[in-house]
């Protein structure tokens, strides 16, 4: 199995470390990094972001004894939300941005949750230290488009128990936009059909619910929030550059969702009781 490209990993890691630096310096109370889920249109930006996480958690159908893995957890905000609203046994988060891992770990210790919530540096395709068949739920909220998807789906299936669930809030190209997914910088986003053909090697698709109408307003709000904040914020040029890049891509996402070139789906996948992926090497 090929290693995850170090250049790509390093770039994403640096980007999200800079985001974390900015969120801390701005003293932003709720440090979510997602496009949110709009219901009435009257919600605040942060309320929409929180709602997206809650939609994923509800779809995961958590039980009190469940062992959970959350990949790409950002600042860990979503996992503290989970701990405050749902019963589960333990959660281990994996992220490739060291500053975000450090922040979430320190917060867990400060809030007395470090026995329940653990945050580790590690790639979603590897999940270092997680034993085969030891997990009940794997969650990925608006991050799978960064992953080597075939490797991620296989590894998620390895660590899940038979009947365990992989739950994603995920963005992918429409099949008619497959020409865009051939670009090297967009290849990991994939198309809905292409991604599905990969995950169905290991999972049964329990549900796939389009939520582009609920996600698109938040994608556009992300652009406005960034452009409103940058002029008055004290941050480095590196931080500004990454936020402007985020604004650019968020505008493309908003346009893609409006035109149907992109899908945003809430996906629940159940590990096949007969699937036995070959161990990663």
HELIX and SHEET records of a PDB file:
HELIX    1   1 UNK A    6  UNK A   25  1                                  20    
HELIX    2   2 UNK A   45  UNK A   60  1                                  16    
HELIX    3   3 UNK A   77  UNK A   85  1                                   9    
HELIX    4   4 UNK A   98  UNK A  110  1                                  13    
HELIX    5   5 UNK A  144  UNK A  146  5                                   3    
HELIX    6   6 UNK A  149  UNK A  159  1                                  11    
HELIX    7   7 UNK A  175  UNK A  177  5                                   3    
HELIX    8   8 UNK A  178  UNK A  181  1                                   4    
HELIX    9   9 UNK A  192  UNK A  199  1                                   8    
HELIX   10  10 UNK A  212  UNK A  230  1                                  19    
HELIX   11  11 UNK A  237  UNK A  259  1                                  23    
SHEET    1   A 7 UNK A 117  UNK A 121  0                                        
SHEET    2   A 7 UNK A  90  UNK A  95  1                                        
SHEET    3   A 7 UNK A  67  UNK A  71  1                                        
SHEET    4   A 7 UNK A 135  UNK A 141  1                                        
SHEET    5   A 7 UNK A 160  UNK A 173  1                                        
SHEET    6   A 7 UNK A 262  UNK A 271 -1                                        
SHEET    7   A 7 UNK A 203  UNK A 210 -1                                        
END                                                                             
